[in-house]
């Protein structure tokens, strides 16, 4: 019988609930050993359901002091690089919420550091594992649909249903994108092939919101 992975959660906001629920559903595989958030009340609430879970309000201290096998990083996107590198360099596996980084160069830094440290790095692209997309992938790879010459994907995301301005999601420098980030994520779902995008259109319907882009 193997010992469950000791995981640390960095960032106890909205999306962290899904990760906490997943850990609770697989007690033989993983335990929540530490949680961190700058909001003291929020981090204590997140740790309440996990026996023996250490509580931190400083992520750097948690990475240094907690005995962890890996971390789940659920922070504003602009913080993914710094926190991810620190954990990987300490020899911890890391699952980083999407997008893994704000630029391709930052993403490569994380990949290279994980390789040097001999640990697993994963971006939170969970939709790649959804049964619908996996079935489509099998159909395409199996030639069921014949040769695919083109594909169209229509996507609309209402960020206001998730969080309203001035949430950091609407700040391009922190979120690392915006409309194009959502489109890129959507193409990744099926992983049918590396797409050549001939035409793309986006419409921003949040007047006064600043959107920045990095490449």
VOBA-1610 file (N, C-alpha, C; in pm, whole numbers, padded with zeros to 5 digits, always signed):
BEGIN
Unk+00085-00120+00000Unk+00000+00000+00000Unk+00088+00124+00000Unk+00064+00215-00094Unk+00148+00333-00104Unk+00101+00441-00007Unk+00192+00532+00025Unk+00160+00643+00113Unk+00098+00755+00031Unk-00014+00811+00075Unk-00078+00920-00001Unk+00016+01039-00016Unk+00007+01105-00130Unk+00086+01225-00154Unk+00042+01335-00058Unk+00140+01405-00002Unk+00112+01519+00083Unk+00113+01645-00003Unk-00005+01704-00020Unk-00019+01818-00111Unk-00041+01947-00035Unk+00012+02054-00092Unk-00009+02186-00038Unk-00088+02269-00137Unk-00185+02344-00088Unk-00270+02428-00172Unk-00227+02574-00154Unk-00188+02638-00261Unk-00147+02778-00255Unk-00251+02862-00328Unk-00330+02933-00251Unk-00442+03008-00307Unk-00571+02935-00277Unk-00656+02994-00191Unk-00778+02926-00145Unk-00904+02996-00193Unk-00899+03049-00315Unk-01015+03116-00371Unk-01113+03019-00435Unk-01191+03072-00528Unk-01303+02999-00589Unk-01264+02863-00645Unk-01163+02859-00731Unk-01130+02734-00800Unk-01071+02631-00705Unk-01017+02676-00593Unk-00954+02581-00500Unk-01053+02481-00444Unk-01180+02516-00442Unk-01281+02423-00390Unk-01285+02295-00470Unk-01268+02305-00601Unk-01268+02184-00685Unk-01151+02094-00649Unk-01036+02152-00624Unk-00919+02073-00588Unk-00935+02009-00450Unk-00990+02084-00357Unk-01011+02028-00223Unk-01110+01913-00228Unk-01215+01929-00307Unk-01313+01821-00321Unk-01250+01697-00383Unk-01163+01717-00481Unk-01097+01603-00547Unk-01006+01529-00449Unk-00935+01605-00366Unk-00847+01542-00267Unk-00928+01462-00167Unk-01039+01519-00120Unk-01123+01448-00024Unk-01183+01321-00084Unk-01208+01324-00215Unk-01267+01207-00281Unk-01168+01093-00301Unk-01037+01120-00284Unk-00935+01016-00308Unk-00837+01013-00191Unk-00885+00978-00071Unk-00799+00982+00048Unk-00683+00884+00044Unk-00694+00779-00036Unk-00584+00682-00045Unk-00473+00731-00138Unk-00504+00835-00213Unk-00408+00886-00311Unk-00338+01013-00263Unk-00413+01102-00198Unk-00356+01230-00159Unk-00425+01285-00035Unk-00352+01368+00038Unk-00408+01438+00154Unk-00369+01584+00143Unk-00456+01671+00193Unk-00424+01813+00197Unk-00344+01837+00325Unk-00214+01853+00310Unk-00125+01866+00426Unk-00100+02011+00465Unk-00121+02105+00371Unk-00098+02246+00400Unk-00181+02331+00307Unk-00219+02448+00356Unk-00296+02542+00275Unk-00243+02682+00301Unk-00247+02766+00198Unk-00193+02901+00211Unk-00281+03001+00138Unk-00304+03113+00203Unk-00375+03225+00141Unk-00346+03350+00223Unk-00343+03465+00158Unk-00317+03589+00231Unk-00434+03627+00319Unk-00551+03571+00291Unk-00670+03595+00371Unk-00676+03489+00481Unk-00651+03530+00604Unk-00642+03436+00715Unk-00772+03358+00735Unk-00884+03426+00725Unk-01013+03359+00744Unk-01037+03256+00635Unk-01003+03291+00511Unk-01027+03201+00400Unk-00939+03076+00407Unk-00813+03093+00446Unk-00725+02976+00451Unk-00764+02883+00564Unk-00811+02937+00676Unk-00856+02850+00785Unk-00982+02773+00745Unk-01068+02838+00670Unk-01188+02770+00622Unk-01153+02656+00527Unk-01053+02680+00441Unk-01011+02577+00345Unk-00947+02458+00415Unk-00876+02484+00525Unk-00805+02378+00596Unk-00893+02302+00694Unk-01011+02355+00722Unk-01096+02300+00828Unk-01137+02155+00803Unk-01153+02117+00677Unk-01200+01981+00646Unk-01088+01879+00634Unk-00964+01923+00652Unk-00849+01832+00635Unk-00778+01816+00769Unk-00779+01697+00821Unk-00714+01671+00950Unk-00564+01699+00943Unk-00515+01777+01039Unk-00371+01803+01047Unk-00317+01897+00942Unk-00404+01965+00869Unk-00360+02056+00763Unk-00295+02181+00824Unk-00171+02207+00786Unk-00102+02328+00832Unk-00156+02449+00759Unk-00157+02562+00827Unk-00210+02686+00770Unk-00098+02789+00758Unk-00090+02852+00641Unk+00010+02956+00615Unk-00056+03075+00547Unk+00000+03193+00570Unk-00042+03312+00495Unk+00072+03363+00408Unk+00185+03293+00410Unk+00303+03329+00330Unk+00343+03206+00249Unk+00324+03212+00118Unk+00351+03095+00036Unk+00498+03053+00041Unk+00588+03151+00046Unk+00732+03119+00047Unk+00767+03040+00173Unk+00709+03079+00285Unk+00733+03005+00409Unk+00677+02864+00400Unk+00561+02849+00340Unk+00503+02716+00326Unk+00592+02626+00242Unk+00642+02679+00131Unk+00728+02600+00044Unk+00857+02561+00117Unk+00908+02650+00201Unk+01031+02620+00275Unk+01009+02521+00389Unk+00900+02535+00462Unk+00885+02465+00589Unk+00795+02341+00586Unk+00694+02339+00500Unk+00600+02227+00502Unk+00661+02104+00433Unk+00638+01989+00490Unk+00686+01863+00432Unk+00585+01817+00327Unk+00610+01855+00202Unk+00513+01831+00095Unk+00576+01753-00020Unk+00492+01673-00084Unk+00534+01606-00207Unk+00504+01693-00329Unk+00401+01773-00318Unk+00363+01855-00433Unk+00273+01969-00390Unk+00252+02063-00482Unk+00166+02178-00455Unk+00066+02196-00569Unk-00047+02255-00535Unk-00148+02296-00631Unk-00153+02448-00624Unk-00125+02514-00733Unk-00114+02660-00735Unk-00238+02720-00799Unk-00315+02793-00719Unk-00440+02854-00764Unk-00436+03003-00737Unk-00340+03070-00797Unk-00317+03212-00773Unk-00347+03294-00898Unk-00354+03427-00886Unk-00362+03510-01006Unk-00248+03472-01101Unk-00275+03470-01227Unk-00185+03412-01326Unk-00045+03472-01325Unk-00034+03600-01298Unk+00097+03665-01299Unk+00189+03613-01188Unk+00135+03543-01091Unk+00215+03487-00982Unk+00257+03343-01007Unk+00206+03282-01110Unk+00234+03141-01134Unk+00383+03112-01151Unk+00453+03198-01223Unk+00594+03172-01251Unk+00677+03170-01123Unk+00670+03276-01045Unk+00753+03286-00925Unk+00725+03172-00827Unk+00599+03149-00799Unk+00562+03046-00702Unk+00593+02907-00757Unk+00563+02886-00885Unk+00590+02757-00946Unk+00739+02723-00945Unk+00823+02818-00981Unk+00967+02794-00981Unk+01018+02759-00842Unk+00968+02832-00741Unk+01012+02808-00604Unk+00979+02665-00560Unk+00858+02619-00592Unk+00818+02485-00553Unk+00897+02378-00629Unk+00912+02397-00759Unk+00984+02300-00840Unk+01130+02289-00797Unk+01191+02402-00765Unk+01331+02402-00723Unk+01350+02334-00587Unk+01244+02327-00508Unk+01248+02255-00379Unk+01219+02106-00398Unk+01202+02063-00523Unk+01178+01923-00550Unk+01034+01879-00532Unk+00940+01974-00542Unk+00799+01942-00528Unk+00734+01930-00666Unk+00645+01833-00680Unk+00562+01828-00800Unk+00469+01950-00797Unk+00424+01994-00914Unk+00338+02112-00916Unk+00228+02098-01020Unk+00106+02124-00976Unk-00008+02137-01066Unk-00046+02284-01061Unk-00034+02352-01175Unk-00058+02496-01180Unk-00185+02522-01261Unk-00275+02595-01203Unk-00400+02625-01273Unk-00373+02695-01406Unk-00463+02677-01500Unk-00447+02738-01631Unk-00478+02888-01627Unk-00408+02966-01707Unk-00291+02929-01786Unk-00169+02909-01696Unk-00083+02816-01733Unk+00031+02784-01648Unk+00121+02905-01627Unk+00131+02990-01730Unk+00213+03110-01721Unk+00153+03215-01815Unk+00207+03337-01805Unk+00152+03447-01887Unk+00218+03460-02023Unk+00333+03395-02042Unk+00400+03397-02171Unk+00458+03260-02201Unk+00488+03235-02327Unk+00548+03108-02365Unk+00685+03091-02300Unk+00761+03201-02290Unk+00895+03195-02230Unk+00886+03155-02083Unk+00789+03209-02012Unk+00770+03173-01872Unk+00733+03026-01858Unk+00644+02981-01947Unk+00605+02841-01945Unk+00725+02749-01966Unk+00815+02788-02058Unk+00933+02706-02085Unk+01026+02703-01963Unk+01033+02817-01891Unk+01113+02819-01768Unk+01063+02714-01669Unk+00932+02708-01653Unk+00874+02611-01562Unk+00902+02468-01607Unk+00886+02443-01736Unk+00911+02309-01791Unk+01057+02269-01769Unk+01149+02361-01798Unk+01292+02331-01783Unk+01328+02305-01637Unk+01272+02382-01547Unk+01302+02366-01405Unk+01250+02233-01353Unk+01129+02195-01396Unk+01074+02066-01355Unk+01163+01951-01404Unk+01211+01962-01527Unk+01297+01858-01583Unk+01428+01847-01505Unk+01487+01961-01471Unk+01611+01958-01394Unk+01590+01899-01254Unk+01475+01927-01196Unk+01447+01880-01060Unk+01394+01737-01057Unk+01358+01684-01173Unk+01308+01547-01180Unk+01170+01530-01119Unk+01086+01634-01132Unk+00951+01629-01075Unk+00848+01649-01186Unk+00722+01626-01150Unk+00614+01636-01247Unk+00553+01776-01241Unk+00538+01836-01357Unk+00472+01966-01371Unk+00350+01946-01460Unk+00237+01994-01414Unk+00114+01980-01493Unk+00037+02110-01493Unk-00010+02149-01611Unk-00101+02262-01620Unk-00243+02210-01600Unk-00327+02292-01538Unk-00462+02247-01506Unk-00557+02243-01625Unk-00515+02180-01733Unk-00599+02168-01853Unk-00689+02045-01839Unk-00775+02048-01742Unk-00855+01931-01708Unk-00950+01890-01819Unk-00988+01984-01906Unk-01087+01951-02008Unk-01031+01854-02113Unk-00901+01839-02117Unk-00843+01739-02206Unk-00888+01598-02168Unk-00930+01582-02043Unk-00968+01451-01993Unk-01118+01430-01989Unk-01193+01528-02038Unk-01339+01514-02042Unk-01376+01405-02144Unk-01471+01318-02111Unk-01507+01207-02199Unk-01545+01252-02341Unk-01615+01366-02352Unk-01658+01412-02485Unk-01539+01441-02575Unk-01441+01516-02523Unk-01325+01552-02604Unk-01236+01432-02632Unk-01227+01341-02537Unk-01147+01222-02560Unk-01210+01134-02668Unk-01344+01132-02671Unk-01413+01053-02773Unk-01391+01114-02911Unk-01397+01248-02920Unk-01372+01315-03048Unk-01231+01285-03096Unk-01136+01292-03005Unk-00997+01264-03041Unk-00982+01123-03097Unk-01046+01026-03032Unk-01038+00887-03081Unk-01100+00874-03220Unk-01211+00944-03242Unk-01277+00937-03372Unk-01188+00994-03482Unk-01124+01107-03455Unk-01037+01169-03555Unk-00915+01081-03580Unk-00851+01035-03472Unk-00732+00953-03489Unk-00763+00819-03555Unk-00886+00770-03534Unk-00924+00642-03593Unk-00977+00654-03735Unk-00983+00776-03788Unk-01027+00796-03925Unk-01177+00782-03944Unk-01254+00782-03835Unk-01399+00767-03845Unk-01460+00880-03927Unk-01405+01000-03914Unk-01460+01116-03984Unk-01388+01145-04115Unk-01297+01060-04155Unk-01220+01086-04275Unk-01113+01191-04249Unk-01057+01246-04355Unk-00954+01348-04341Unk-01018+01480-04301Unk-00968+01539-04193Unk-01020+01667-04145Unk-00946+01780-04214Unk-01018+01861-04290Unk-00957+01973-04361Unk-00970+02104-04284Unk-01073+02117-04204Unk-01093+02241-04129Unk-01189+02213-04014Unk-01183+02296-03916Unk-01274+02283-03803Unk-01313+02422-03756Unk-01433+02432-03706Unk-01481+02559-03654Unk-01519+02540-03507Unk-01476+02634-03426Unk-01508+02629-03284Unk-01563+02765-03242Unk-01683+02765-03188Unk-01744+02887-03138Unk-01744+02883-02985Unk-01695+02987-02925Unk-01685+02988-02780Unk-01725+03125-02725Unk-01803+03123-02621Unk-01837+03247-02552Unk-01821+03224-02403Unk-01750+03312-02339Unk-01732+03301-02195Unk-01774+03431-02128Unk-01862+03420-02033Unk-01909+03537-01960Unk-01835+03545-01827Unk-01727+03622-01827Unk-01646+03630-01707Unk-01722+03694-01592Unk-01820+03779-01623Unk-01895+03844-01518Unk-01975+03743-01435Unk-02004+03628-01493Unk-02075+03526-01417Unk-01982+03460-01315Unk-01853+03474-01338Unk-01752+03417-01248Unk-01705+03521-01146Unk-01677+03640-01195Unk-01632+03749-01108Unk-01651+03880-01183Unk-01691+03982-01112Unk-01717+04112-01174Unk-01598+04206-01154Unk-01577+04300-01245Unk-01473+04401-01225Unk-01495+04469-01091Unk-01386+04506-01019Unk-01246+04509-01064Unk-01167+04383-01032Unk-01226+04267-01038Unk-01153+04142-01015Unk-01032+04135-01107Unk-00923+04074-01058Unk-00800+04069-01137Unk-00816+03997-01269Unk-00920+03917-01284Unk-00946+03849-01411Unk-00957+03949-01526Unk-00996+04071-01496Unk-01018+04171-01600Unk-00896+04261-01620Unk-00787+04231-01554Unk-00663+04306-01571Unk-00569+04222-01656Unk-00543+04266-01778Unk-00464+04187-01872Unk-00324+04156-01823Unk-00263+04247-01747Unk-00127+04223-01700Unk-00122+04112-01596Unk-00229+04097-01519Unk-00234+03993-01416Unk-00290+03863-01472Unk-00394+03874-01553Unk-00459+03755-01608Unk-00381+03693-01723Unk-00298+03774-01789Unk-00216+03720-01897Unk-00291+03696-02026Unk-00388+03778-02057Unk-00460+03761-02182Unk-00601+03813-02176Unk-00694+03726-02203Unk-00834+03768-02209Unk-00907+03685-02310Unk-00962+03747-02411Unk-01039+03676-02513Unk-00955+03570-02583Unk-00833+03606-02623Unk-00749+03512-02695Unk-00708+03396-02606Unk-00688+03422-02475Unk-00654+03314-02383Unk-00764+03210-02378Unk-00889+03257-02379Unk-01002+03166-02375Unk-01007+03083-02503Unk-00983+03147-02618Unk-00985+03074-02745Unk-00875+02969-02749Unk-00755+03005-02703Unk-00644+02911-02703Unk-00676+02791-02617Unk-00735+02817-02502Unk-00771+02707-02411Unk-00871+02614-02477Unk-00964+02672-02550Unk-01068+02592-02613Unk-01011+02502-02722Unk-00916+02553-02801Unk-00854+02470-02904Unk-00784+02350-02841Unk-00728+02372-02722Unk-00653+02266-02656Unk-00741+02151-02610Unk-00872+02173-02595Unk-00958+02072-02537Unk-00953+01941-02615Unk-00967+01951-02746Unk-00973+01830-02826Unk-00837+01771-02856Unk-00733+01856-02863Unk-00600+01811-02898Unk-00605+01726-03025Unk-00683+01773-03122Unk-00697+01696-03245Unk-00569+01703-03327Unk-00509+01819-03327Unk-00385+01841-03400Unk-00339+01981-03362Unk-00219+02016-03404Unk-00175+02153-03383Unk-00245+02239-03490Unk-00337+02326-03447Unk-00419+02397-03546Unk-00344+02511-03614Unk-00377+02531-03739Unk-00333+02650-03811Unk-00455+02741-03819Unk-00450+02850-03744Unk-00567+02937-03734Unk-00564+03040-03847Unk-00665+03032-03932Unk-00673+03124-04045Unk-00754+03248-04012Unk-00849+03233-03922Unk-00939+03347-03895Unk-00988+03338-03752Unk-00981+03449-03684Unk-01024+03451-03545Unk-01087+03587-03518Unk-01196+03586-03445Unk-01263+03712-03415Unk-01302+03713-03268Unk-01278+03825-03206Unk-01318+03839-03066Unk-01387+03973-03047Unk-01481+03978-02954Unk-01551+04103-02926Unk-01554+04123-02776Unk-01501+04235-02731Unk-01498+04267-02590Unk-01621+04348-02553Unk-01695+04300-02456Unk-01818+04368-02420Unk-01817+04409-02272Unk-01700+04455-02228Unk-01688+04509-02092Unk-01624+04647-02104Unk-01701+04750-02139Unk-01646+04884-02156Unk-01570+04929-02033Unk-01455+04990-02058Unk-01373+05042-01950Unk-01277+04942-01890Unk-01282+04818-01933Unk-01193+04715-01881Unk-01067+04713-01966Unk-00952+04713-01900Unk-00824+04714-01971Unk-00779+04571-01995Unk-00751+04540-02120Unk-00705+04406-02155Unk-00566+04416-02214Unk-00470+04344-02157Unk-00333+04344-02207Unk-00303+04208-02266Unk-00204+04203-02353Unk-00167+04077-02415Unk-00016+04060-02410Unk+00027+03937-02386Unk+00168+03902-02392Unk+00183+03781-02482Unk+00298+03766-02542Unk+00320+03651-02630Unk+00450+03583-02595
//
